[in-house]
């Protein structure tokens, strides 16, 4: 999807609702949209910082200006891709706040990465399990485990307002990439289904792109899109056994060929899920329907 026209509010503090402010990092790209959005939750009596973003000097300066004299109770990370968590360490050093949230995860891939690499320096003071909460003056953020994009991905629910901070699991501008071996399509779909069942979430604030005003409608569409891709894979393999390199040009006809490596990883994630369910098998690099 094309980026929106500039100017973007990079480095500016945007008040989204009484307990929620947002600061956009200067790391726009085809994978991050206009950049990583860091959220400040709470008041001057106590703040949580969600997804501090990249450790870039301009972004850190913007965050410190937005925080001002407020007490930071926690720096919280949804997952450990390098556009999300590297600023946690310098921000913790500047504020004295603990780093809280997802578990550490570093994974090397043999394939060219189509998402951000992992932050090998991420070292949380406290890992939140599913359902555990971080609290401050007037706010409660509850961890919602949403593996799939990464195995350590968490969303955070602001109980007082019905807002859900969705990291990269659900975004308003694009579907999330699912890159094996850590990215898992079965987990991703299960996590989407879990969010669809959460009727209490009024609005989603993703790490990239606009807020999602109709979250359950979007999630239902995302599940439908993935199931359609799954049916497409099964139909093509029923016609003849094929390698991923033969599936991608058919499935993504009309899509810029520069995006085909990313598409190939998505197809692989679907195939691995279908293999686990006994619906496809492989012979070397070739996949066939059962």
Secondary structure as UniProt FT lines:
FT   STRAND          13..17
FT   TURN            18..19
FT   STRAND          20..24
FT   TURN            30..32
FT   STRAND          37..43
FT   TURN            44..45
FT   STRAND          46..50
FT   HELIX           57..67
FT   TURN            68..69
FT   STRAND          72..77
FT   TURN            82..84
FT   HELIX           87..95
FT   STRAND          98..101
FT   TURN            120..121
FT   STRAND          126..127
FT   TURN            130..131
FT   STRAND          133..136
FT   TURN            137..138
FT   STRAND          139..145
FT   TURN            151..152
FT   STRAND          154..158
FT   TURN            159..162
FT   STRAND          163..167
FT   TURN            168..169
FT   TURN            180..182
FT   HELIX           185..196
FT   TURN            199..200
FT   STRAND          203..206
FT   HELIX           215..239
FT   STRAND          242..243
FT   HELIX           244..251
FT   TURN            252..254
FT   HELIX           257..259
FT   HELIX           260..276
FT   TURN            277..278
FT   STRAND          280..283
FT   TURN            284..285
FT   STRAND          286..289
//
